[in-house]
């Protein structure tokens, strides 16, 4: 009960700071706050319908000839289980740049999604090496692999085995510069608590994406405002909160597509 009260208090704080944000999948106990309880339908491939939300809410823009059909999938993990990019590659003709620190993921991507380009590294605010906790397992557990100390999640099963390895960490801007990428349609970022560091490795003066899907579920699963403030300071609109999971940011130029 105390946790629920704290979550409501946190939600009120978010509501006061971000008055226009739309909430998807909010549970019934927040109805009194006037927040949309619209549920995301299951289907597509994302964990809680992120791919469907973007597609259905913004089809007109995505279908525009000016919308770059490039999907950058940061922390991509499995090539199709809970994938935010799989639908767009398979059914919308997007090219995908996939980035993940797990070589196991790279092997799967090269087998199952050979048209995508896979880059094996962690992402952060500077180049170098970092200690990485690898959660072993064939189920959902492996999705919680992360830079050591970054993840606050407690969802990994007790039976899961964790090993530690040293992996390369790179700035996203450097990865994009090597490929002469300055614009993308959609960026998805799910790096288990290291998202703020990863975002600080993007030069927003040289690159923008029309849509960002960013996992942000740290404190009480409602995330922290540093990520939101960073994106807003770089000109993005905080459009939606996928309850307990992700924040959706839209570049204002998106709304001029298809005109």
Number of C-alpha atoms within 10 A of each C-alpha: 6 7 9 11 10 12 17 16 12 16 16 14 12 16 16 9 11 15 10 12 19 20 17 20 17 18 13 10 10 15 11 7 11 8 17 16 17 12 16 14 12 12 11 18 19 19 14 22 20 26 22 21 20 17 17 10 10 14 12 15 20 23 15 14 10 13 19 17 21 21 24 26 23 24 25 29 27 21 22 17 15 20 21 30 27 25 18 22 18 11 8 13 11 21 19 23 20 23 25 23 26 23 15 12 21 23 14 15 21 14 11 13 18 11 14 19 16 21 16 20 20 28 32 25 19 15 15 13 15 18 16 23 22 22 20 17 14 8 9 15 19 21 22 22 24 24 25 16 12 17 17 14 13 8 9 15 11 8 9 14 14 15 11 14 13 13 19 16 23 21 22 22 22 16 16 18 12 8 9 9 15 15 16 20 20 27 22 24 23 24 30 21 22 22 22 18 17 23 21 18 19 20 16 15 8 12 14 21 23 21 24 24 24 24 23 30 21 17 13 16 16 20 21 15 13 11 19 21 13 14 19 15 10 14 16 22 18 21 16 19 23 25 20 18 19 23 25 24 24 21 19 13 12 19 13 9 15 13 7
